Amino acid sequence: MAKIALELERALAERAQSGAAQALTDCILAQGDGWTVRDVICTAGPGDRPFEELHSCVSIAVVAVGSFQYRSRSGQELMTPGALLLGNSGQFFECAHEHACGDRCLSFAYTPEYFERIVGDAGLRSGDAKFRVLRLPPLRDLSPLVTQVMTSLVRPAGAFTQHVLWEELALRLAAQTLRLSAGLPVEAAAISPADLARITRVVRRIEQQPAAPLTLATLARDARLSPYHFLRTFERLAGVTPHQYILRTRLREAALRLADGSNKVLDIALDCGFGDISNFNRTFRAEFSCAPRAYVRELVSTR
């Protein structure tokens, strides 16, 4: 996680030093016939006015670092690390950073024709080719894919192998997103600016200190809400409970450090906030369907 955040931190520092206007860097990581994967870093902040943009293709963006508000004519969502931003081709939208600066996303773009083929190959109805929601939260069913996307960013393989990997990820991510988004309710509850600001502040604290001994009461105090109201508000905005969010943030950090291969499993478990190795192994297996050491062996075998 730290490696992924470093490029964003550098971009924000450069902007602060130069006093330049907000910048959006867009680096193509891989592309093929009908699909493209981009590394997108945005340095916008509370002082920058959002502007209307257009999804020229079907878009699925993995939020790697940072948080922001994603709006379209159908509503708005708080985007947090591990969540997926969803956009239909021809859909207008805005991204705002009203409460914190910057984000980094891995954006997968599909032409409508290519996406329709994925819908058919996945055995879904043609009507499922359009997303009915703006976001998928950091769900357990997405954790292996999201972490693999982030790992592929910080630990690239050879050129050909990497291209195949990104294409595979693009296909798997599209199919899984289609299945999950089709089962979510379309309607979204109204979001107050005050609640949005409070939960954004808490999300940023968790992101910066995932291994800290954070409790529901502590986070509720930070948000200036009662624990009950905080729990309901956080789950409504982030899509998962605070416990689930913290756990998955820690597991993503641990998986990325395992992929780096420079630390022992025990050290990683303790550094990432897990009290003991048995708890870490059990939780990791439940999230990724394999033990940490098996996860490392699988990464090595695919490189």
ChimeraX commands (.cxc) that place a marker at each C-alpha (Angstrom):
marker #1 position 0.00,0.00,0.00 radius 0.5
marker #1 position 2.84,2.38,0.87 radius 0.5
marker #1 position 4.44,1.92,-2.55 radius 0.5
marker #1 position 1.17,2.70,-4.30 radius 0.5
marker #1 position 0.62,5.79,-2.14 radius 0.5
marker #1 position 4.16,7.09,-2.76 radius 0.5
marker #1 position 3.50,8.28,-6.33 radius 0.5
marker #1 position 0.39,10.16,-5.21 radius 0.5
marker #1 position 2.29,11.76,-2.33 radius 0.5
marker #1 position 5.02,12.89,-4.75 radius 0.5
marker #1 position 2.47,14.38,-7.14 radius 0.5
marker #1 position 0.73,16.25,-4.31 radius 0.5
marker #1 position 4.06,17.54,-2.99 radius 0.5
marker #1 position 5.10,18.75,-6.44 radius 0.5
marker #1 position 1.83,20.58,-6.89 radius 0.5
marker #1 position 2.11,22.20,-3.45 radius 0.5
marker #1 position 5.66,23.33,-4.18 radius 0.5
marker #1 position 4.97,24.68,-7.65 radius 0.5
marker #1 position 1.55,26.13,-6.93 radius 0.5
marker #1 position 0.30,24.66,-10.20 radius 0.5
marker #1 position -3.31,23.94,-10.97 radius 0.5
marker #1 position -4.72,20.49,-10.27 radius 0.5
marker #1 position -3.23,17.78,-12.46 radius 0.5
marker #1 position -4.43,14.43,-13.74 radius 0.5
marker #1 position -1.77,12.03,-14.96 radius 0.5
marker #1 position -2.99,9.17,-17.10 radius 0.5
marker #1 position -0.51,6.39,-17.90 radius 0.5
marker #1 position -1.56,3.46,-20.09 radius 0.5
marker #1 position -0.40,0.21,-18.50 radius 0.5
marker #1 position -1.79,-2.14,-21.13 radius 0.5
marker #1 position -4.31,-2.18,-23.96 radius 0.5
marker #1 position -5.78,-4.53,-26.50 radius 0.5
marker #1 position -8.63,-4.81,-28.96 radius 0.5
marker #1 position -11.52,-3.25,-27.03 radius 0.5
marker #1 position -9.91,-2.72,-23.62 radius 0.5
marker #1 position -7.42,-0.39,-21.91 radius 0.5
marker #1 position -5.92,-0.25,-18.42 radius 0.5
marker #1 position -4.69,3.09,-17.08 radius 0.5
marker #1 position -2.92,4.27,-13.94 radius 0.5
marker #1 position -4.64,7.55,-13.06 radius 0.5
marker #1 position -3.30,9.96,-10.42 radius 0.5
marker #1 position -5.35,13.03,-9.48 radius 0.5
marker #1 position -4.06,15.90,-7.30 radius 0.5
marker #1 position -7.35,17.77,-6.94 radius 0.5
marker #1 position -8.35,19.03,-3.50 radius 0.5
marker #1 position -11.03,20.96,-1.61 radius 0.5
marker #1 position -10.08,24.20,-3.38 radius 0.5
marker #1 position -10.59,22.79,-6.87 radius 0.5
marker #1 position -13.92,23.02,-8.62 radius 0.5
marker #1 position -15.08,19.74,-10.21 radius 0.5
marker #1 position -16.06,19.75,-13.85 radius 0.5
marker #1 position -18.36,17.53,-15.87 radius 0.5
marker #1 position -16.71,14.65,-17.73 radius 0.5
marker #1 position -17.96,11.89,-20.02 radius 0.5
marker #1 position -17.34,8.17,-19.91 radius 0.5
marker #1 position -16.47,7.46,-23.55 radius 0.5
marker #1 position -16.31,3.72,-22.78 radius 0.5
marker #1 position -17.64,1.38,-20.12 radius 0.5
marker #1 position -15.48,2.07,-17.07 radius 0.5
marker #1 position -14.51,0.09,-13.98 radius 0.5
marker #1 position -11.92,1.87,-11.82 radius 0.5
marker #1 position -10.27,0.30,-8.79 radius 0.5
marker #1 position -9.61,2.96,-6.14 radius 0.5
marker #1 position -6.08,2.24,-4.87 radius 0.5
marker #1 position -5.34,5.27,-2.67 radius 0.5
marker #1 position -7.33,8.29,-1.51 radius 0.5
marker #1 position -11.02,9.09,-1.47 radius 0.5
marker #1 position -13.37,11.31,-3.44 radius 0.5
marker #1 position -17.01,11.91,-4.31 radius 0.5
marker #1 position -18.30,10.44,-7.56 radius 0.5
marker #1 position -21.47,12.01,-8.94 radius 0.5
marker #1 position -23.73,11.51,-11.90 radius 0.5
marker #1 position -27.33,12.36,-12.69 radius 0.5
marker #1 position -28.44,9.19,-10.88 radius 0.5
marker #1 position -26.81,10.10,-7.54 radius 0.5
marker #1 position -23.47,10.20,-5.78 radius 0.5
marker #1 position -21.15,7.85,-3.90 radius 0.5
marker #1 position -18.14,8.15,-1.60 radius 0.5
marker #1 position -15.25,6.34,-3.29 radius 0.5
marker #1 position -12.72,4.71,-0.94 radius 0.5
marker #1 position -9.71,2.37,-1.39 radius 0.5
marker #1 position -10.80,-1.10,-2.50 radius 0.5
marker #1 position -14.07,0.15,-4.02 radius 0.5
marker #1 position -14.96,0.06,-7.72 radius 0.5
marker #1 position -16.14,3.12,-9.63 radius 0.5
marker #1 position -18.65,2.11,-12.32 radius 0.5
marker #1 position -19.51,4.09,-15.43 radius 0.5
marker #1 position -21.57,3.39,-18.53 radius 0.5
marker #1 position -20.51,4.55,-21.97 radius 0.5
marker #1 position -22.00,7.98,-22.67 radius 0.5
marker #1 position -22.60,8.74,-18.98 radius 0.5
marker #1 position -21.73,12.21,-17.66 radius 0.5
marker #1 position -20.10,12.44,-14.23 radius 0.5
marker #1 position -18.08,14.56,-11.81 radius 0.5
marker #1 position -15.35,13.65,-9.31 radius 0.5
marker #1 position -14.90,16.01,-6.34 radius 0.5
marker #1 position -12.35,16.20,-3.53 radius 0.5
marker #1 position -14.26,18.41,-1.15 radius 0.5
marker #1 position -12.77,17.00,2.07 radius 0.5
marker #1 position -9.32,15.60,1.19 radius 0.5
marker #1 position -6.67,15.84,-1.53 radius 0.5
marker #1 position -5.82,13.39,-4.26 radius 0.5
marker #1 position -6.44,9.81,-5.32 radius 0.5
marker #1 position -4.93,7.07,-7.45 radius 0.5
marker #1 position -7.06,4.64,-9.45 radius 0.5
marker #1 position -6.48,1.74,-11.81 radius 0.5
marker #1 position -9.00,2.38,-14.56 radius 0.5
marker #1 position -10.27,-0.39,-16.87 radius 0.5
marker #1 position -12.05,0.89,-19.99 radius 0.5
marker #1 position -14.04,-1.31,-22.39 radius 0.5
marker #1 position -15.63,-0.42,-25.71 radius 0.5
marker #1 position -19.39,-1.09,-25.66 radius 0.5
marker #1 position -18.98,-3.89,-28.23 radius 0.5
marker #1 position -16.24,-5.62,-26.23 radius 0.5
marker #1 position -18.27,-5.30,-23.03 radius 0.5
marker #1 position -21.35,-6.79,-24.69 radius 0.5
marker #1 position -19.25,-9.82,-25.60 radius 0.5
marker #1 position -18.19,-10.24,-21.98 radius 0.5
marker #1 position -21.84,-10.09,-20.92 radius 0.5
marker #1 position -22.69,-12.88,-23.34 radius 0.5
marker #1 position -19.66,-14.98,-22.40 radius 0.5
marker #1 position -20.52,-14.66,-18.72 radius 0.5
marker #1 position -24.00,-16.04,-19.38 radius 0.5
marker #1 position -25.73,-12.80,-18.40 radius 0.5
marker #1 position -28.66,-11.05,-20.04 radius 0.5
marker #1 position -28.01,-8.24,-22.51 radius 0.5
marker #1 position -29.85,-5.88,-20.16 radius 0.5
marker #1 position -27.11,-6.43,-17.57 radius 0.5
marker #1 position -24.56,-4.68,-19.81 radius 0.5
marker #1 position -25.45,-1.34,-18.18 radius 0.5
marker #1 position -24.53,-0.71,-14.57 radius 0.5
marker #1 position -27.47,0.22,-12.36 radius 0.5
marker #1 position -25.23,1.47,-9.55 radius 0.5
marker #1 position -22.31,3.91,-9.43 radius 0.5
marker #1 position -20.09,1.92,-7.09 radius 0.5
marker #1 position -19.27,-1.47,-5.62 radius 0.5
marker #1 position -17.87,-1.18,-2.07 radius 0.5
marker #1 position -14.84,-3.19,-0.82 radius 0.5
marker #1 position -16.62,-6.56,-0.80 radius 0.5
marker #1 position -15.04,-9.89,0.12 radius 0.5
marker #1 position -15.96,-11.26,-3.31 radius 0.5
marker #1 position -13.79,-8.53,-4.85 radius 0.5
marker #1 position -10.76,-8.72,-2.53 radius 0.5
marker #1 position -8.66,-11.25,-4.50 radius 0.5
marker #1 position -9.15,-9.37,-7.76 radius 0.5
marker #1 position -8.61,-5.90,-6.28 radius 0.5
marker #1 position -5.43,-7.00,-4.52 radius 0.5
marker #1 position -4.13,-8.69,-7.65 radius 0.5
marker #1 position -4.72,-5.48,-9.59 radius 0.5
marker #1 position -2.74,-3.49,-7.03 radius 0.5
marker #1 position 0.01,-6.11,-6.86 radius 0.5
marker #1 position 0.38,-6.05,-10.64 radius 0.5
marker #1 position 0.92,-2.29,-10.44 radius 0.5
marker #1 position 3.78,-2.42,-7.93 radius 0.5
marker #1 position 5.35,-5.69,-9.09 radius 0.5
marker #1 position 5.30,-5.76,-12.90 radius 0.5
marker #1 position 6.33,-8.89,-14.78 radius 0.5
marker #1 position 7.87,-9.19,-18.25 radius 0.5
marker #1 position 6.21,-7.21,-21.01 radius 0.5
marker #1 position 4.30,-10.08,-22.64 radius 0.5
marker #1 position 3.39,-11.79,-19.37 radius 0.5
marker #1 position 2.22,-8.48,-17.94 radius 0.5
marker #1 position -0.01,-7.78,-20.96 radius 0.5
marker #1 position -1.66,-11.19,-20.64 radius 0.5
marker #1 position -2.12,-10.64,-16.91 radius 0.5
marker #1 position -3.82,-7.26,-17.42 radius 0.5
marker #1 position -6.11,-8.67,-20.09 radius 0.5
marker #1 position -7.07,-11.55,-17.82 radius 0.5
marker #1 position -7.72,-9.14,-14.98 radius 0.5
marker #1 position -9.80,-6.92,-17.27 radius 0.5
marker #1 position -12.02,-9.85,-18.22 radius 0.5
marker #1 position -12.35,-11.27,-14.72 radius 0.5
marker #1 position -13.02,-7.86,-13.21 radius 0.5
marker #1 position -15.73,-7.10,-15.76 radius 0.5
marker #1 position -17.50,-10.43,-15.27 radius 0.5
marker #1 position -17.37,-10.26,-11.47 radius 0.5
marker #1 position -18.49,-6.64,-11.42 radius 0.5
marker #1 position -21.44,-7.41,-13.68 radius 0.5
marker #1 position -22.60,-10.23,-11.41 radius 0.5
marker #1 position -22.26,-8.24,-8.21 radius 0.5
marker #1 position -23.70,-4.98,-9.52 radius 0.5
marker #1 position -26.76,-6.73,-10.92 radius 0.5
marker #1 position -27.65,-7.91,-7.41 radius 0.5
marker #1 position -27.40,-4.52,-5.69 radius 0.5
marker #1 position -30.34,-2.14,-5.18 radius 0.5
marker #1 position -30.55,0.79,-7.56 radius 0.5
marker #1 position -31.91,3.29,-5.05 radius 0.5
marker #1 position -29.45,5.11,-2.78 radius 0.5
marker #1 position -30.29,6.99,0.40 radius 0.5
marker #1 position -29.69,10.74,0.51 radius 0.5
marker #1 position -26.21,11.77,1.66 radius 0.5
marker #1 position -25.74,14.87,3.82 radius 0.5
marker #1 position -22.57,16.94,3.29 radius 0.5
marker #1 position -21.83,16.73,7.03 radius 0.5
marker #1 position -21.97,12.92,7.09 radius 0.5
marker #1 position -19.88,12.74,3.93 radius 0.5
marker #1 position -17.19,14.93,5.49 radius 0.5
marker #1 position -17.18,12.92,8.74 radius 0.5
marker #1 position -16.88,9.51,7.09 radius 0.5
marker #1 position -14.26,10.75,4.62 radius 0.5
marker #1 position -12.16,11.89,7.58 radius 0.5
marker #1 position -12.47,8.47,9.22 radius 0.5
marker #1 position -11.66,6.62,5.99 radius 0.5
marker #1 position -8.51,8.69,5.57 radius 0.5
marker #1 position -7.43,7.92,9.15 radius 0.5
marker #1 position -7.90,4.18,8.60 radius 0.5
marker #1 position -5.98,4.39,5.34 radius 0.5
marker #1 position -3.07,6.20,7.00 radius 0.5
marker #1 position -2.99,3.98,10.11 radius 0.5
marker #1 position -4.52,0.60,9.22 radius 0.5
marker #1 position -2.55,-1.23,11.93 radius 0.5
marker #1 position -3.52,1.19,14.71 radius 0.5
marker #1 position -5.79,-0.16,17.49 radius 0.5
marker #1 position -8.90,1.56,16.13 radius 0.5
marker #1 position -12.19,0.88,17.89 radius 0.5
marker #1 position -15.73,1.76,16.91 radius 0.5
marker #1 position -15.95,4.18,19.84 radius 0.5
marker #1 position -12.70,5.92,18.83 radius 0.5
marker #1 position -13.77,6.31,15.22 radius 0.5
marker #1 position -17.24,7.48,16.28 radius 0.5
marker #1 position -15.64,10.18,18.43 radius 0.5
marker #1 position -13.52,11.27,15.47 radius 0.5
marker #1 position -16.70,11.54,13.41 radius 0.5
marker #1 position -18.52,13.32,16.25 radius 0.5
marker #1 position -21.33,10.81,16.10 radius 0.5
marker #1 position -22.74,8.30,18.54 radius 0.5
marker #1 position -21.41,4.75,17.95 radius 0.5
marker #1 position -24.82,3.59,16.73 radius 0.5
marker #1 position -25.26,6.49,14.29 radius 0.5
marker #1 position -21.64,6.20,13.18 radius 0.5
marker #1 position -22.02,2.50,12.42 radius 0.5
marker #1 position -25.15,3.07,10.34 radius 0.5
marker #1 position -23.69,6.11,8.55 radius 0.5
marker #1 position -20.35,4.45,7.78 radius 0.5
marker #1 position -21.99,1.31,6.39 radius 0.5
marker #1 position -24.39,3.36,4.27 radius 0.5
marker #1 position -21.60,5.48,2.78 radius 0.5
marker #1 position -18.72,2.99,2.57 radius 0.5
marker #1 position -20.87,-0.04,1.74 radius 0.5
marker #1 position -19.32,-2.21,4.49 radius 0.5
marker #1 position -19.07,-1.99,8.28 radius 0.5
marker #1 position -16.08,-0.25,9.93 radius 0.5
marker #1 position -14.76,-3.63,11.07 radius 0.5
marker #1 position -14.98,-5.08,7.57 radius 0.5
marker #1 position -13.36,-1.99,6.11 radius 0.5
marker #1 position -10.43,-2.01,8.56 radius 0.5
marker #1 position -9.96,-5.76,8.15 radius 0.5
marker #1 position -9.84,-5.56,4.36 radius 0.5
marker #1 position -7.52,-2.55,4.45 radius 0.5
marker #1 position -5.12,-4.55,6.62 radius 0.5
marker #1 position -5.42,-7.64,4.44 radius 0.5
marker #1 position -4.69,-5.65,1.26 radius 0.5
marker #1 position -1.62,-4.17,2.92 radius 0.5
marker #1 position -0.48,-7.62,4.05 radius 0.5
marker #1 position -1.03,-9.16,0.60 radius 0.5
marker #1 position 0.97,-6.39,-1.08 radius 0.5
marker #1 position 3.82,-6.86,1.37 radius 0.5
marker #1 position 3.75,-10.62,0.85 radius 0.5
marker #1 position 4.05,-9.98,-2.88 radius 0.5
marker #1 position 7.14,-7.87,-2.22 radius 0.5
marker #1 position 8.79,-10.94,-0.67 radius 0.5
marker #1 position 11.17,-9.02,1.60 radius 0.5
marker #1 position 9.62,-9.78,5.01 radius 0.5
marker #1 position 8.64,-12.81,7.06 radius 0.5
marker #1 position 4.96,-13.71,7.30 radius 0.5
marker #1 position 5.01,-13.22,11.08 radius 0.5
marker #1 position 6.51,-9.73,10.79 radius 0.5
marker #1 position 3.95,-8.76,8.15 radius 0.5
marker #1 position 1.09,-10.06,10.29 radius 0.5
marker #1 position 2.18,-8.05,13.32 radius 0.5
marker #1 position 3.03,-4.91,11.34 radius 0.5
marker #1 position -0.40,-4.96,9.68 radius 0.5
marker #1 position -2.28,-5.06,12.96 radius 0.5
marker #1 position -2.97,-8.76,13.47 radius 0.5
marker #1 position -2.34,-9.84,17.04 radius 0.5
marker #1 position -0.91,-13.27,16.25 radius 0.5
marker #1 position 0.06,-15.42,13.30 radius 0.5
marker #1 position -2.80,-17.92,13.72 radius 0.5
marker #1 position -5.41,-15.16,13.52 radius 0.5
marker #1 position -3.67,-13.70,10.49 radius 0.5
marker #1 position -3.49,-17.06,8.71 radius 0.5
marker #1 position -7.16,-17.80,9.44 radius 0.5
marker #1 position -8.35,-14.36,8.31 radius 0.5
marker #1 position -6.14,-14.33,5.22 radius 0.5
marker #1 position -7.39,-17.77,4.16 radius 0.5
marker #1 position -11.02,-16.70,4.62 radius 0.5
marker #1 position -10.46,-13.63,2.43 radius 0.5
marker #1 position -8.24,-15.06,-0.32 radius 0.5
marker #1 position -9.09,-18.79,-0.15 radius 0.5
marker #1 position -5.45,-19.74,0.48 radius 0.5
marker #1 position -2.82,-19.46,3.20 radius 0.5
marker #1 position -0.26,-16.61,3.05 radius 0.5
marker #1 position 2.62,-18.90,2.04 radius 0.5
marker #1 position 0.49,-20.50,-0.68 radius 0.5
marker #1 position -0.40,-17.01,-1.89 radius 0.5
marker #1 position 3.31,-16.18,-2.23 radius 0.5
marker #1 position 4.02,-19.46,-4.07 radius 0.5
marker #1 position 1.19,-18.75,-6.50 radius 0.5
marker #1 position 2.59,-15.27,-7.20 radius 0.5
marker #1 position 6.04,-16.68,-7.83 radius 0.5
marker #1 position 4.71,-19.38,-10.15 radius 0.5
marker #1 position 2.87,-16.83,-12.32 radius 0.5
marker #1 position 5.87,-14.54,-12.79 radius 0.5
marker link #1:1,2 radius 0.2
marker link #1:2,3 radius 0.2
marker link #1:3,4 radius 0.2
marker link #1:4,5 radius 0.2
marker link #1:5,6 radius 0.2
marker link #1:6,7 radius 0.2
marker link #1:7,8 radius 0.2
marker link #1:8,9 radius 0.2
marker link #1:9,10 radius 0.2
marker link #1:10,11 radius 0.2
marker link #1:11,12 radius 0.2
marker link #1:12,13 radius 0.2
marker link #1:13,14 radius 0.2
marker link #1:14,15 radius 0.2
marker link #1:15,16 radius 0.2
marker link #1:16,17 radius 0.2
marker link #1:17,18 radius 0.2
marker link #1:18,19 radius 0.2
marker link #1:19,20 radius 0.2
marker link #1:20,21 radius 0.2
marker link #1:21,22 radius 0.2
marker link #1:22,23 radius 0.2
marker link #1:23,24 radius 0.2
marker link #1:24,25 radius 0.2
marker link #1:25,26 radius 0.2
marker link #1:26,27 radius 0.2
marker link #1:27,28 radius 0.2
marker link #1:28,29 radius 0.2
marker link #1:29,30 radius 0.2
marker link #1:30,31 radius 0.2
marker link #1:31,32 radius 0.2
marker link #1:32,33 radius 0.2
marker link #1:33,34 radius 0.2
marker link #1:34,35 radius 0.2
marker link #1:35,36 radius 0.2
marker link #1:36,37 radius 0.2
marker link #1:37,38 radius 0.2
marker link #1:38,39 radius 0.2
marker link #1:39,40 radius 0.2
marker link #1:40,41 radius 0.2
marker link #1:41,42 radius 0.2
marker link #1:42,43 radius 0.2
marker link #1:43,44 radius 0.2
marker link #1:44,45 radius 0.2
marker link #1:45,46 radius 0.2
marker link #1:46,47 radius 0.2
marker link #1:47,48 radius 0.2
marker link #1:48,49 radius 0.2
marker link #1:49,50 radius 0.2
marker link #1:50,51 radius 0.2
marker link #1:51,52 radius 0.2
marker link #1:52,53 radius 0.2
marker link #1:53,54 radius 0.2
marker link #1:54,55 radius 0.2
marker link #1:55,56 radius 0.2
marker link #1:56,57 radius 0.2
marker link #1:57,58 radius 0.2
marker link #1:58,59 radius 0.2
marker link #1:59,60 radius 0.2
marker link #1:60,61 radius 0.2
marker link #1:61,62 radius 0.2
marker link #1:62,63 radius 0.2
marker link #1:63,64 radius 0.2
marker link #1:64,65 radius 0.2
marker link #1:65,66 radius 0.2
marker link #1:66,67 radius 0.2
marker link #1:67,68 radius 0.2
marker link #1:68,69 radius 0.2
marker link #1:69,70 radius 0.2
marker link #1:70,71 radius 0.2
marker link #1:71,72 radius 0.2
marker link #1:72,73 radius 0.2
marker link #1:73,74 radius 0.2
marker link #1:74,75 radius 0.2
marker link #1:75,76 radius 0.2
marker link #1:76,77 radius 0.2
marker link #1:77,78 radius 0.2
marker link #1:78,79 radius 0.2
marker link #1:79,80 radius 0.2
marker link #1:80,81 radius 0.2
marker link #1:81,82 radius 0.2
marker link #1:82,83 radius 0.2
marker link #1:83,84 radius 0.2
marker link #1:84,85 radius 0.2
marker link #1:85,86 radius 0.2
marker link #1:86,87 radius 0.2
marker link #1:87,88 radius 0.2
marker link #1:88,89 radius 0.2
marker link #1:89,90 radius 0.2
marker link #1:90,91 radius 0.2
marker link #1:91,92 radius 0.2
marker link #1:92,93 radius 0.2
marker link #1:93,94 radius 0.2
marker link #1:94,95 radius 0.2
marker link #1:95,96 radius 0.2
marker link #1:96,97 radius 0.2
marker link #1:97,98 radius 0.2
marker link #1:98,99 radius 0.2
marker link #1:99,100 radius 0.2
marker link #1:100,101 radius 0.2
marker link #1:101,102 radius 0.2
marker link #1:102,103 radius 0.2
marker link #1:103,104 radius 0.2
marker link #1:104,105 radius 0.2
marker link #1:105,106 radius 0.2
marker link #1:106,107 radius 0.2
marker link #1:107,108 radius 0.2
marker link #1:108,109 radius 0.2
marker link #1:109,110 radius 0.2
marker link #1:110,111 radius 0.2
marker link #1:111,112 radius 0.2
marker link #1:112,113 radius 0.2
marker link #1:113,114 radius 0.2
marker link #1:114,115 radius 0.2
marker link #1:115,116 radius 0.2
marker link #1:116,117 radius 0.2
marker link #1:117,118 radius 0.2
marker link #1:118,119 radius 0.2
marker link #1:119,120 radius 0.2
marker link #1:120,121 radius 0.2
marker link #1:121,122 radius 0.2
marker link #1:122,123 radius 0.2
marker link #1:123,124 radius 0.2
marker link #1:124,125 radius 0.2
marker link #1:125,126 radius 0.2
marker link #1:126,127 radius 0.2
marker link #1:127,128 radius 0.2
marker link #1:128,129 radius 0.2
marker link #1:129,130 radius 0.2
marker link #1:130,131 radius 0.2
marker link #1:131,132 radius 0.2
marker link #1:132,133 radius 0.2
marker link #1:133,134 radius 0.2
marker link #1:134,135 radius 0.2
marker link #1:135,136 radius 0.2
marker link #1:136,137 radius 0.2
marker link #1:137,138 radius 0.2
marker link #1:138,139 radius 0.2
marker link #1:139,140 radius 0.2
marker link #1:140,141 radius 0.2
marker link #1:141,142 radius 0.2
marker link #1:142,143 radius 0.2
marker link #1:143,144 radius 0.2
marker link #1:144,145 radius 0.2
marker link #1:145,146 radius 0.2
marker link #1:146,147 radius 0.2
marker link #1:147,148 radius 0.2
marker link #1:148,149 radius 0.2
marker link #1:149,150 radius 0.2
marker link #1:150,151 radius 0.2
marker link #1:151,152 radius 0.2
marker link #1:152,153 radius 0.2
marker link #1:153,154 radius 0.2
marker link #1:154,155 radius 0.2
marker link #1:155,156 radius 0.2
marker link #1:156,157 radius 0.2
marker link #1:157,158 radius 0.2
marker link #1:158,159 radius 0.2
marker link #1:159,160 radius 0.2
marker link #1:160,161 radius 0.2
marker link #1:161,162 radius 0.2
marker link #1:162,163 radius 0.2
marker link #1:163,164 radius 0.2
marker link #1:164,165 radius 0.2
marker link #1:165,166 radius 0.2
marker link #1:166,167 radius 0.2
marker link #1:167,168 radius 0.2
marker link #1:168,169 radius 0.2
marker link #1:169,170 radius 0.2
marker link #1:170,171 radius 0.2
marker link #1:171,172 radius 0.2
marker link #1:172,173 radius 0.2
marker link #1:173,174 radius 0.2
marker link #1:174,175 radius 0.2
marker link #1:175,176 radius 0.2
marker link #1:176,177 radius 0.2
marker link #1:177,178 radius 0.2
marker link #1:178,179 radius 0.2
marker link #1:179,180 radius 0.2
marker link #1:180,181 radius 0.2
marker link #1:181,182 radius 0.2
marker link #1:182,183 radius 0.2
marker link #1:183,184 radius 0.2
marker link #1:184,185 radius 0.2
marker link #1:185,186 radius 0.2
marker link #1:186,187 radius 0.2
marker link #1:187,188 radius 0.2
marker link #1:188,189 radius 0.2
marker link #1:189,190 radius 0.2
marker link #1:190,191 radius 0.2
marker link #1:191,192 radius 0.2
marker link #1:192,193 radius 0.2
marker link #1:193,194 radius 0.2
marker link #1:194,195 radius 0.2
marker link #1:195,196 radius 0.2
marker link #1:196,197 radius 0.2
marker link #1:197,198 radius 0.2
marker link #1:198,199 radius 0.2
marker link #1:199,200 radius 0.2
marker link #1:200,201 radius 0.2
marker link #1:201,202 radius 0.2
marker link #1:202,203 radius 0.2
marker link #1:203,204 radius 0.2
marker link #1:204,205 radius 0.2
marker link #1:205,206 radius 0.2
marker link #1:206,207 radius 0.2
marker link #1:207,208 radius 0.2
marker link #1:208,209 radius 0.2
marker link #1:209,210 radius 0.2
marker link #1:210,211 radius 0.2
marker link #1:211,212 radius 0.2
marker link #1:212,213 radius 0.2
marker link #1:213,214 radius 0.2
marker link #1:214,215 radius 0.2
marker link #1:215,216 radius 0.2
marker link #1:216,217 radius 0.2
marker link #1:217,218 radius 0.2
marker link #1:218,219 radius 0.2
marker link #1:219,220 radius 0.2
marker link #1:220,221 radius 0.2
marker link #1:221,222 radius 0.2
marker link #1:222,223 radius 0.2
marker link #1:223,224 radius 0.2
marker link #1:224,225 radius 0.2
marker link #1:225,226 radius 0.2
marker link #1:226,227 radius 0.2
marker link #1:227,228 radius 0.2
marker link #1:228,229 radius 0.2
marker link #1:229,230 radius 0.2
marker link #1:230,231 radius 0.2
marker link #1:231,232 radius 0.2
marker link #1:232,233 radius 0.2
marker link #1:233,234 radius 0.2
marker link #1:234,235 radius 0.2
marker link #1:235,236 radius 0.2
marker link #1:236,237 radius 0.2
marker link #1:237,238 radius 0.2
marker link #1:238,239 radius 0.2
marker link #1:239,240 radius 0.2
marker link #1:240,241 radius 0.2
marker link #1:241,242 radius 0.2
marker link #1:242,243 radius 0.2
marker link #1:243,244 radius 0.2
marker link #1:244,245 radius 0.2
marker link #1:245,246 radius 0.2
marker link #1:246,247 radius 0.2
marker link #1:247,248 radius 0.2
marker link #1:248,249 radius 0.2
marker link #1:249,250 radius 0.2
marker link #1:250,251 radius 0.2
marker link #1:251,252 radius 0.2
marker link #1:252,253 radius 0.2
marker link #1:253,254 radius 0.2
marker link #1:254,255 radius 0.2
marker link #1:255,256 radius 0.2
marker link #1:256,257 radius 0.2
marker link #1:257,258 radius 0.2
marker link #1:258,259 radius 0.2
marker link #1:259,260 radius 0.2
marker link #1:260,261 radius 0.2
marker link #1:261,262 radius 0.2
marker link #1:262,263 radius 0.2
marker link #1:263,264 radius 0.2
marker link #1:264,265 radius 0.2
marker link #1:265,266 radius 0.2
marker link #1:266,267 radius 0.2
marker link #1:267,268 radius 0.2
marker link #1:268,269 radius 0.2
marker link #1:269,270 radius 0.2
marker link #1:270,271 radius 0.2
marker link #1:271,272 radius 0.2
marker link #1:272,273 radius 0.2
marker link #1:273,274 radius 0.2
marker link #1:274,275 radius 0.2
marker link #1:275,276 radius 0.2
marker link #1:276,277 radius 0.2
marker link #1:277,278 radius 0.2
marker link #1:278,279 radius 0.2
marker link #1:279,280 radius 0.2
marker link #1:280,281 radius 0.2
marker link #1:281,282 radius 0.2
marker link #1:282,283 radius 0.2
marker link #1:283,284 radius 0.2
marker link #1:284,285 radius 0.2
marker link #1:285,286 radius 0.2
marker link #1:286,287 radius 0.2
marker link #1:287,288 radius 0.2
marker link #1:288,289 radius 0.2
marker link #1:289,290 radius 0.2
marker link #1:290,291 radius 0.2
marker link #1:291,292 radius 0.2
marker link #1:292,293 radius 0.2
marker link #1:293,294 radius 0.2
marker link #1:294,295 radius 0.2
marker link #1:295,296 radius 0.2
marker link #1:296,297 radius 0.2
marker link #1:297,298 radius 0.2
marker link #1:298,299 radius 0.2
marker link #1:299,300 radius 0.2
marker link #1:300,301 radius 0.2
marker link #1:301,302 radius 0.2
marker link #1:302,303 radius 0.2
view
